[in-house]
Amino acid sequence: MVAVNTDIPTPTSGKLMGNWGKAYTTKQVARLSPPKHTDTHKPKDHHTLFDMVSNGLHRAGFQHSEPLHYVGQGRVSTDEKAPAKFMTVMNIRHEKITDHAGGLDVNRQVFIQNSYDKSLSIQIITGIEVCICTNGLTMGQVEDEIRRKQTKNIDEDIYKIVYGGIDKMLGNFLAQDQRVKQLQNTEMTNRMADHIIMDCMRAGVINPAGVKDVWDKWDTPNYAEYKDRNAWSLANAFTERGRGRNIFGRHGANNRMLDIIDSYTNNAYRTIHSDDTDVQPVYTADAMPVSADF
């Protein structure tokens, strides 16, 4: 098995982060208790959720780095803002996946999303970080579009969400390799790039002030690896623009950006499900606890 990658994901500097969140240690996150449950809202303790994902990853043959926790403010039980939004990021490794995608060195990453203020559903998201530039690109949640609002039946579903989602993760990473190669093999003209950038602005992927910045990063790349005129280079112009910006909205923005690129290039993206690989599931109905006490 590949040795564990002990480096944490590249942290966002406080200057770049602005006011959307702060980086917390695991001990600090453990001290942030969720609000009291109601009949319709049962928020999950984020430290407990992180432990579940960590254990599930190890059972499935993954190793992960020390986590990097981003915490944002929200209104939990009073009018005053308090820590309420969570996104935990880990670099991970598995003996069946490499640290390369499309000829580039990458970190494979897992994101754990959660909230105490109803603003974010529980999600496990996979992504890659390109090492030459630390551009982060997320490419789909595990188990396709699985997510779970923290409503009254969450305790019955949480184990299936976490462990069932991890079962899909290896296939998701293999699909990302295909996705990168697909984008690299897709020709991109300046005219197409111009239309895509403008459509992404209209779709809220970037704000109007970001149009020129993305165009400049496409037209005059900061890295030799993105000088090829293809869809991958354009995607990285967007992710370079997004570096350090609100991580809680990054996944949705990346998905919208890739969908718009596909609409102009006639690409079709097929997720590889766990049945397409020989990874052994760690979740089965027999192994699922009768109840979960959080």
N, C-alpha and C positions, 0 to 999 in steps of 0.2 A: 504494500500500500504506500502511496506517496506520502512523504512526511508532511506534517501539518504546516501550513503557512502561518507563521506567528505574527506577521505584520498585519496591523489593522488596516482597513480601507483608508485611502487618502482622506484625511479630515478636511473639512471646509474651514477656511480661516474665518475668524470672527468678523473681520472687515468685510469679506465677501458675503457672509451669512446675513448681515443686516439684522432685521428684527423678526425674521420668520422662525427662529429657533436657536437653541444652544446645544452644545455637545455635553452629554452627561456620562458619568461612569456607571458601571453596573450597580455598584453600591448605592449611588445616588438614585438610580431608577428604582431600586428595591425599597427605598423609603417613600416612594410616591404611591400611596394607596388609592385605589379607585373610590368613587363616592358610593354611598349606600345603594343597594339594589332597590328597584321599584318593580311593580308588576310588569312593566313594559320595557324597562331598560336595565340590563345586567352587564355592566362593563367588566371586562376581564383584566385582572391584575397583569400589567405588562411584564413584570419580572417573571411571573409564573408562566406566561405565554412564551417568553424567551427560553426558559428552561425546557419547556415542552419541545420547542423546535430544535434546540440544541441536542436533546436526548434522541429525538427522532432522526436527526442528521447522522449521529454516530451509529445508531442502529442500522441505518441504510448504507453504511460504508463511507460516509462523508467525514471529512475533518474540517474544522472551521477555525478562523482566527479569533482573536479577542474581538468582542463586538464594539461597534461604535454606535452609540445611542443619540439620536437627535430628538429633542423634546421641544414642542411648541406650546404656546399659551392658548387657553380657551376658557370659557365660562362653564364651570362644572356644577356648582351648587349655589353660588351666589353671583352677584353682579360683578364681583372682582375677578380679574383674570388669574389663572393658576395653571401649572403644568397639566396639559390635557391631551396633547397629540404626540404620538410616538412613531418613530421610524428607526428600527435597528438594522444596521448594515454589517454583514460579515463576509470576508473572503472565504471561499470554500474550495476544497479539492476532493477529487475522487479518482481512483485508479483507472477508471474508464474514460475520463475526460482529460484533455491536455490543457496547458496554459497558453494555448495559441488559438487564434481564430483569424482566418483570412491572411495568414502570414505575419500576424502581429502578436506580440506578447500581451496577454490580457489577464486580469484577475476575474475569476468567476465569483459572482456575488449573490447573496440572498438578502432580501429586505423583508422585515416583519413590520407590518403596519397595524396600528391600533389607536384607539382614542377613548377618553373618559367623558367626552362632551357630545357624543353622537355625531361628530363631524366626519369621522372616518370609520369604515367598516374594517373588520379583521381581514387582512390579506397577507399571503406569502407570495412575494414577487421575486423573479430571477432576473439577473442582468449581468453585464460585463463592464469592466473598466479597462480602457485601453491604456497600457502602461506608459506609452511615450508622452501622453498628454493628460492623463487622468480624466478624460471625458467619460462620463457615465451614461450608459445607454441601457434602459430596462426594456425587456422584450417579452412581455406577457406574464401573467400570473400562472402559478402552477395549477394543474387541473383546469387548464383553459381559463375560464372566467370565474373561477370559484371565489366567492367572497361571502362574508357573513355579517349581517347587522346584529348588534348585541341586544336582541330582544329576548322574550321570555323563555324560548326553547334553546337558547345558546348552549346550555350545559349538556344537552343531549347530542349536540352536533360538533362540539369543539374538538374532540379527539379525532373524529373522522376528517374534519377540515385540516388539522395539522398533519396527522400521520398519512392520511390519504393523499394530501397535497405533496408531501415529501416523496411518496411513491412515484409521482409524475415528474419529479425534478430532473432526473438524469436524462430522460427523453427531451425535456425542455432545453437543457444545455446542448444536447446534440443538435436540436433543431436550430439553436442560435448559430452554430457553426455554419449550417446550410444557409441561414438567413444572411450572414455576413458575406459569404461567397456570392450569393445571389445579388446583393447590392453592389458588390465590387464588379460583377460582370454585367451590370446594367448601365448602359451609356447614358450620360447626362449632358445635355447642351445648355448653354447659357440661357437660351430662351425658356427651356423647360424649368431650369432652376429659378428664373425670375418669377414664373407663374406659380411654382410651388411655394416659394417664400411668401408671396402675397396671399395665397390661399391659406397658408399656415397662420399668417397674421389675422386673417378674417376668422379663423377657427380658434383663435386664442392661444395658439402654441407659443407665439411671441407677441409682444406688444408693438405698436407702430414704431417706437423708438428702436426696436431690435431689428427692423428690416434691413437697414444699411449695415449694421454690424454683422448679420448673418451673410449678407451678400459679400461683404469685404472678406470674410473668412473663407467663403467659397471661391471668390475671384482671385484672392492672393493668400493661399493657405499658409499657416504658420508652421506646418510640418510637411516635410517632403513626402511622407506617406499618403498625404491627401491631395497631391497635385494631379493625380489621375482624374480625368473628367468622368466620374461615375456617381451612382446614387449613394454609395458609401461615403464618398468625400463630402457630398452635400449634407448627409445625415450628421456627419461629424462637425460641420459648420454650425448646425443647430445645437448639438450637445456641448460644443465649446462655448457657445453663447450662454447656455444654461448652467455652466459650471458655477457652483456656489449659490445658485438661486434655490428657491423654495423646494426642498426635497419632497414635500408632501404632495405637490402637484406634478412632479417630474414624470411619473409613470404614465399618467393620462396624457400629458403633453407629448411624450415620446410616441405613444401609440397613435395619436392623431397625426403626428408628423409622418410616421411611416405609412399610415393609411393613405395620406395625400400623395406621397411619393409613389405608392403602388397604383393609385388611380391614374397617374400620368404615364407610368411605365408598363402597365398591364401585368404587373407581377402578381402572383398568387402565393400566399404564405400558408403552408400547412404545418400545424403543430405535430410533432412526433409524440405520440402517447406512450405510456409506460409499456404497453403491450408490444411496442416495436423494439424494445430492448430486452436484455436478459437480467435486468436488475430485479432483485427479489423484494416483494412488498414487505413493509414493516408493519402495516396496519391490516388487520383482518377483523371480521365481525366478531370472531370468538375472542380476540384479544382486547376488544373494546370494553373499558370499564362500564359497569352498570350505571354509575353516576360519577359526576365530576364535582368536587367541592372546591370552589375558588374563593 
